Amino acid sequence: MERVLDPQRSAVIIVGAGPAGISTALFLAKKGIRSTLIEKETFPRDKICGDGLSGWVVSMVRRINPELLRKLQSLPDQLPSHGVRFFAPNMKSVALPYRNAKYPNEPPGYVIRRIDFDRLLMEEAGKNPLIEVIQGVTIANFEYGEHGVVLSDITGKLCYTASMCVIATGSGSKLARLVIPGKKDYKRQATGIRQYYEGITGFHEGNFVDFYFLNEFLPGYMWVFPLPDGRANVGAGIRTDILKKRKLSLKLVVEQALIHKPHLAERFKHAHPVSGIAARDLPLGSKKVKLSGNRVLLTGDAGFLIDPFTGEGVGNAMWSGFAAAEHIENALAANRFDAAFNKKYDRFVYKKLWKELRLSAWIQRLINYPKLFNWVMNKVVAHPDLQHSLIRMIDDLGERRKLTRLSFYIKLLSRNGTT
Ligand SMILES: Cc1cc2nc3c(=O)[nH]c(=O)nc-3n(C[C@H](O)[C@H](O)[C@H](O)COP(=O)(O)OP(=O)(O)OC[C@H]3O[C@@H](n4cnc5c(N)ncnc54)[C@H](O)[C@@H]3O)c2cc1C
C-alpha cells in the first residue's frame, strides 16, 4: 500500500522518535510546517543512556517551549543537577559546579531516565495538531519515486512518500548507512554499558554527576549519576577500537572497580542493581561525515554528533533537529530538495558544532596518555584556582581551547603542587 503524503498535510517524514526526531517535528511545527513522525517502538520505550541532561539540553527544551521546560521541572522523575565531579585515578576528586549565568535561579542540568524524558517529548509531539505520530512501524529502506522519496517498512506492505525525509534513527542506523556508505570505523565509535542501582552513598549535595577515570581503563571512564528515589545510573564507556584491541569486558571493568577501588567499594557497600546491564554504541563526532543527500537529512546519532570526550549526545541531537527544521523551511520555500541544496544543512550543522566536537576529540586523545592526564588531574585537584579555570571551560568554548595550547601546560608546570 503506498501512501503519498498530501503536501498540504505533510511533506516531511521523520524516521525515529528520539530527541533528534521529535525536536525536528516540534521545531517544524513552530514554523507551521506539518510532519509525520514514524517510530519503530511504542512509547514509553527505554533508551540506553547515562540519563544526564546538560545545560545545552535544557536550553533546547526551553527553545522548543518554555512551558515544556516547566513540565520537565515539575516531573517527579527528574533530579536537578548542579555540577560534575571528576575522580582522578588516584581517587582525588575535583567538584566543578555548572555556571548558569543566564538563569541563575534554575537548575543548570538534570538527571532523568530517558524513558521518562523521551516520553515527555513524545507527549508534546502527540498533542501537536501539525505532527502525525505513527508508532510500531520500522522503516527499512528509502528510494526515489515520481513524487519524492519513498520509504518502505520491514514488512514491505507500507510505503510513505514525501518531499523530504529526516533520518533520526540513532546509533547503528542502517538507513543512515545508505547516506554515509563505507566500512564501520571503530575509532569513531564508543561502546557503553548502563545499569540502574539503588543504595549508593556519597553523592554530592548538589546531585553532581560523577566521572571516574581508572588507570587501567583510560581513555574510557566510569560514571555514577544520581537519580530520584535513591536510584542511580551506573555505567562505563570507551572507544570501541580500544575495547576490541584490549579485549576488555565493560561488565568486568565495573565489577572489578567496585571491588578493588576502596572509594567505590565504600560507596557501593549497601548498593544493589535494580536492572540488568544494557549495552549500546555511541557514534562519535570526531570526524565530519556526510549529513545529507538527495531529499534526505541526518540528525542526532544517525549523523555522528556525539561529543567524543563527554559522550553527551542529547543536546546536539536536539540542536540538529532545530537545524533540520530551519533547512526544511528554506527547502520548501525554494522547492529544492536535491543533494546540492541540502549541502547547506551540512554546513549549517558543522558551522555550529564542529569547533566543539574537534576540541573534544582532541581532549579525548589527551586522555589516551594516562601519565599526562594523571598529571593534569593531580595539578587541578591541588590548585583551587585551576578548578575555577575548569569551571569556566565547561561552558566556555574559548576557555576550553586553552587545553590545546602548550602555554596552558607550561603554566601548570610552573605551579608548585603535590605532584
Ligand atoms: C551508554 C550510553 C550513555 C549515554 N549517556 C549520555 C548522557 O548521559 N547524556 C547525553 O546527552 N547523551 C548520552 N548518550 C548519548 C545519547 O543517548 C544519544 O546521543 C541520543 O539518544 C541521540 O538521540 P537520537 O534521537 O539521535 O537517537 P535515539 O535516542 O537513539 O533515538 C532514535 C529513535 O529511532 C528509532 N528507530 C531506529 N531505527 C528505526 C527505524 N528503522 N524505523 C523507525 N524508527 C527507528 C528508535 O527506536 C529510537 O526511538 C549516551 C549513549 C550511550 C549509548
PDBQT file of the ligand as one rigid body, heavy atoms in Angstrom, charges set to zero:
ROOT
HETATM    1  C1  LIG A 501      25.704   4.083  27.330  1.00  0.00    +0.000 C 
HETATM    2  C2  LIG A 501      25.349   5.461  26.822  1.00  0.00    +0.000 A 
HETATM    3  C3  LIG A 501      25.355   6.547  27.703  1.00  0.00    +0.000 A 
HETATM    4  C4  LIG A 501      25.000   7.831  27.245  1.00  0.00    +0.000 A 
HETATM    5  N1  LIG A 501      24.917   8.857  28.138  1.00  0.00    +0.000 NA
HETATM    6  C5  LIG A 501      24.514  10.081  27.733  1.00  0.00    +0.000 A 
HETATM    7  C6  LIG A 501      24.277  11.132  28.671  1.00  0.00    +0.000 A 
HETATM    8  O1  LIG A 501      24.361  10.958  29.895  1.00  0.00    +0.000 OA
HETATM    9  N2  LIG A 501      23.898  12.355  28.200  1.00  0.00    +0.000 N 
HETATM   10  C7  LIG A 501      23.734  12.589  26.873  1.00  0.00    +0.000 A 
HETATM   11  O2  LIG A 501      23.423  13.729  26.475  1.00  0.00    +0.000 OA
HETATM   12  N3  LIG A 501      23.911  11.594  25.952  1.00  0.00    +0.000 NA
HETATM   13  C8  LIG A 501      24.262  10.361  26.351  1.00  0.00    +0.000 A 
HETATM   14  N4  LIG A 501      24.389   9.335  25.432  1.00  0.00    +0.000 N 
HETATM   15  C9  LIG A 501      24.121   9.623  24.004  1.00  0.00    +0.000 C 
HETATM   16  C10 LIG A 501      22.605   9.741  23.765  1.00  0.00    +0.000 C 
HETATM   17  O3  LIG A 501      21.949   8.604  24.271  1.00  0.00    +0.000 OA
HETATM   18  C11 LIG A 501      22.319   9.889  22.265  1.00  0.00    +0.000 C 
HETATM   19  O4  LIG A 501      23.205  10.835  21.729  1.00  0.00    +0.000 OA
HETATM   20  C12 LIG A 501      20.890  10.341  21.991  1.00  0.00    +0.000 C 
HETATM   21  O5  LIG A 501      19.971   9.383  22.413  1.00  0.00    +0.000 OA
HETATM   22  C13 LIG A 501      20.712  10.608  20.479  1.00  0.00    +0.000 C 
HETATM   23  O6  LIG A 501      19.369  10.872  20.186  1.00  0.00    +0.000 OA
HETATM   24  P1  LIG A 501      18.765  10.449  18.765  1.00  0.00    +0.000 P 
HETATM   25  O7  LIG A 501      17.386  10.995  18.730  1.00  0.00    +0.000 OA
HETATM   26  O8  LIG A 501      19.706  10.784  17.683  1.00  0.00    +0.000 OA
HETATM   27  O9  LIG A 501      18.716   8.844  18.798  1.00  0.00    +0.000 OA
HETATM   28  P2  LIG A 501      17.905   7.864  19.748  1.00  0.00    +0.000 P 
HETATM   29  O10 LIG A 501      17.671   8.465  21.054  1.00  0.00    +0.000 OA
HETATM   30  O11 LIG A 501      18.650   6.567  19.690  1.00  0.00    +0.000 OA
HETATM   31  O12 LIG A 501      16.509   7.685  19.031  1.00  0.00    +0.000 OA
HETATM   32  C14 LIG A 501      16.382   7.004  17.800  1.00  0.00    +0.000 C 
HETATM   33  C15 LIG A 501      14.943   6.512  17.655  1.00  0.00    +0.000 C 
HETATM   34  O13 LIG A 501      14.768   5.959  16.357  1.00  0.00    +0.000 OA
HETATM   35  C16 LIG A 501      14.010   4.762  16.439  1.00  0.00    +0.000 C 
HETATM   36  N5  LIG A 501      14.343   3.956  15.264  1.00  0.00    +0.000 N 
HETATM   37  C17 LIG A 501      15.530   3.351  14.995  1.00  0.00    +0.000 A 
HETATM   38  N6  LIG A 501      15.515   2.745  13.802  1.00  0.00    +0.000 NA
HETATM   39  C18 LIG A 501      14.265   2.951  13.297  1.00  0.00    +0.000 A 
HETATM   40  C19 LIG A 501      13.628   2.558  12.070  1.00  0.00    +0.000 A 
HETATM   41  N7  LIG A 501      14.299   1.854  11.156  1.00  0.00    +0.000 N 
HETATM   42  N8  LIG A 501      12.345   2.945  11.856  1.00  0.00    +0.000 NA
HETATM   43  C20 LIG A 501      11.674   3.687  12.801  1.00  0.00    +0.000 A 
HETATM   44  N9  LIG A 501      12.238   4.072  13.975  1.00  0.00    +0.000 NA
HETATM   45  C21 LIG A 501      13.518   3.732  14.214  1.00  0.00    +0.000 A 
HETATM   46  C22 LIG A 501      14.453   4.163  17.769  1.00  0.00    +0.000 C 
HETATM   47  O14 LIG A 501      13.506   3.236  18.260  1.00  0.00    +0.000 OA
HETATM   48  C23 LIG A 501      14.581   5.413  18.639  1.00  0.00    +0.000 C 
HETATM   49  O15 LIG A 501      13.379   5.730  19.284  1.00  0.00    +0.000 OA
HETATM   50  C24 LIG A 501      24.703   8.038  25.870  1.00  0.00    +0.000 A 
HETATM   51  C25 LIG A 501      24.703   6.942  24.981  1.00  0.00    +0.000 A 
HETATM   52  C26 LIG A 501      25.015   5.669  25.454  1.00  0.00    +0.000 A 
HETATM   53  C27 LIG A 501      24.966   4.511  24.500  1.00  0.00    +0.000 C 
ENDROOT
TORSDOF 0
